Amino acid sequence: MTAGAGVFLDRDGTLIEDPGYVAHPEAVRLLPGSGAAVARLNRAGFPAIVVTNQSGIARGRLTEADYRATESRLDALLAAEGARLSAHYFCPHHPELTGRCECRKPGTLLYREAAARFGLTLAACWWVGDRLRDVEPAGTLGGRGILVLTGSGQGEAAGAETAGLTVVADLTAAVDEILRHPAAR
């Protein structure tokens, strides 16, 4: 692993199923292989950090407490597979309802906060998600983005390829790419 490297993971559609506005812990379901993929990142020494947009909070579909409960459920499901996340960061805003903010992806505030907390060099980091907005910060901050075809990824693949981003089937394949890349050693 490159010193100061971390992996930023989107949550819904990347780590867990995305039925839309996950408000209840029992609705949190890991995507196949995601627990094992996070465990591989853990063993390789990468901080695995979730950064997620949760506009359902601004829309009144869930509360921050609901989100925190789903966060705890995700942690428990991952722990059952020998995996752990280093941190969770989320944006509760929606531009039409709360105005613009720097924390809503593809904004970079949450990534910069995580980098400061964990001593990360953003140019050495990886971004993995199922939407372009999840991986676009890699271009802004100098890291590498990987779009997964789970969740909304199928509909975003053409744009990702046009932007020169790596496109892979799922989080397992994304971790394969991260661990295979020479800078990750």
C-alpha positions in Angstrom: 0.0 0.0 0.0 1.2 3.5 -0.8 1.7 5.6 2.4 -1.2 7.8 3.1 -3.6 5.8 0.7 -7.2 5.1 1.6 -10.3 3.9 -0.1 -13.4 6.0 -0.1 -16.5 3.8 -0.6 -20.0 4.9 -1.6 -22.6 3.1 0.5 -25.9 2.5 -1.3 -25.5 0.5 -4.5 -21.8 -0.1 -3.8 -21.6 -1.8 -0.3 -25.3 -2.4 0.2 -28.5 -2.9 -1.9 -30.1 0.4 -2.8 -33.9 0.2 -2.6 -34.0 4.0 -2.1 -33.9 6.0 1.2 -32.8 3.2 3.5 -34.4 4.4 6.8 -34.6 1.1 8.8 -31.7 -1.1 9.9 -33.5 -4.3 8.7 -33.4 -2.8 5.2 -29.6 -2.9 5.1 -28.4 -5.8 3.0 -24.8 -6.3 2.0 -24.3 -6.7 -1.7 -22.7 -10.1 -2.5 -19.0 -10.1 -1.8 -18.8 -6.7 -0.2 -18.0 -7.9 3.3 -15.1 -10.0 2.0 -13.9 -7.1 -0.2 -13.8 -4.7 2.7 -12.0 -7.4 4.8 -9.3 -7.6 2.0 -8.9 -3.8 2.2 -8.5 -4.1 6.0 -5.8 -6.8 5.7 -3.9 -4.7 3.1 -3.9 -1.8 5.5 -6.2 0.6 3.7 -8.5 2.7 5.7 -12.0 1.9 4.2 -14.1 5.0 4.6 -17.8 5.4 3.6 -18.8 8.8 2.1 -22.5 8.9 1.2 -25.1 11.4 0.1 -28.2 11.0 2.3 -30.7 13.5 0.8 -33.5 11.5 2.3 -32.8 13.4 5.5 -33.4 16.8 3.8 -36.5 15.3 2.1 -38.0 14.1 5.4 -37.8 10.4 4.4 -35.5 9.6 7.3 -34.0 11.3 10.3 -30.3 11.5 11.2 -31.0 9.0 13.9 -32.5 6.6 11.3 -29.4 7.0 9.2 -27.1 6.3 12.2 -29.1 3.2 13.0 -28.5 1.9 9.4 -24.9 2.8 9.8 -24.7 0.7 12.9 -26.4 -2.2 11.1 -23.9 -2.0 8.3 -21.0 -2.1 10.8 -22.6 -5.2 12.4 -23.1 -7.0 9.1 -19.5 -6.2 8.1 -18.1 -7.3 11.5 -19.9 -10.7 11.0 -17.8 -11.1 7.9 -14.5 -10.1 9.6 -14.5 -6.6 8.0 -14.7 -3.0 9.4 -15.0 0.5 8.1 -12.6 3.1 9.5 -15.3 5.8 9.4 -18.6 7.0 8.0 -19.2 10.5 6.6 -22.5 11.6 5.2 -24.2 14.6 3.6 -27.8 15.2 4.8 -28.5 18.0 2.3 -30.3 18.3 -1.0 -29.5 21.4 -3.1 -33.1 22.2 -3.9 -34.2 22.0 -0.3 -31.2 23.1 1.8 -29.0 25.0 -0.7 -25.6 24.1 -2.0 -23.0 22.7 0.3 -19.5 21.4 -0.1 -20.2 18.0 1.5 -22.6 16.7 -1.1 -20.8 14.5 -3.6 -19.1 15.3 -5.9 -18.1 18.1 -3.4 -14.8 17.4 -1.6 -15.4 18.6 2.0 -16.0 15.1 3.5 -13.0 13.7 1.7 -10.7 16.5 2.9 -12.0 16.0 6.5 -11.3 12.3 6.3 -7.8 12.9 4.9 -7.0 15.2 7.8 -8.3 12.7 10.3 -6.5 9.7 8.9 -3.3 11.4 7.5 -4.2 10.5 3.9 -2.6 11.8 0.8 -5.7 12.4 -1.4 -3.7 11.9 -4.6 -2.9 8.3 -3.4 -6.5 7.5 -2.6 -9.1 5.5 -4.4 -12.8 6.3 -4.9 -15.3 3.5 -5.5 -19.0 4.0 -6.2 -21.9 3.2 -8.5 -22.5 6.8 -9.7 -20.2 9.3 -11.4 -20.6 11.8 -8.5 -19.1 9.1 -6.2 -15.9 8.9 -8.2 -15.5 12.4 -9.7 -13.7 13.7 -6.6 -10.8 11.4 -7.7 -10.2 13.7 -10.6 -10.5 16.8 -8.6 -8.3 15.6 -5.8 -5.8 13.6 -7.8 -6.7 10.0 -6.9 -8.2 7.1 -8.9 -11.9 6.4 -9.4 -13.5 3.1 -10.0 -17.2 2.8 -11.0 -18.9 -0.4 -10.1 -21.8 -1.7 -12.2 -23.9 -2.6 -9.1 -26.6 -0.2 -8.0 -26.9 2.6 -10.6 -23.6 1.7 -12.2 -25.0 0.2 -15.5 -26.6 3.6 -16.3 -23.4 5.5 -15.5 -20.9 3.3 -17.2 -20.8 5.1 -20.5 -20.1 8.4 -18.8 -17.4 6.8 -16.7 -15.7 5.3 -19.7 -15.8 8.6 -21.5 -14.2 10.2 -18.5 -11.4 7.6 -18.5 -12.5 6.0 -15.3 -12.1 2.3 -14.6 -15.4 0.4 -14.7 -15.7 -3.0 -13.0 -18.5 -5.4 -12.1 -18.6 -4.9 -8.4 -16.8 -4.1 -5.2 -14.8 -7.4 -5.3 -13.5 -6.5 -8.7 -12.7 -2.9 -7.6 -10.7 -4.3 -4.7 -8.9 -6.6 -7.1 -7.9 -3.5 -9.1 -6.8 -1.6 -6.1 -4.6 -4.4 -4.8 -3.2 -5.2 -8.3 -2.3 -1.6 -9.0 1.5 -0.9 -8.5 0.9 2.2 -6.4 -1.1 0.1 -4.0 1.8 -2.1 -3.0 
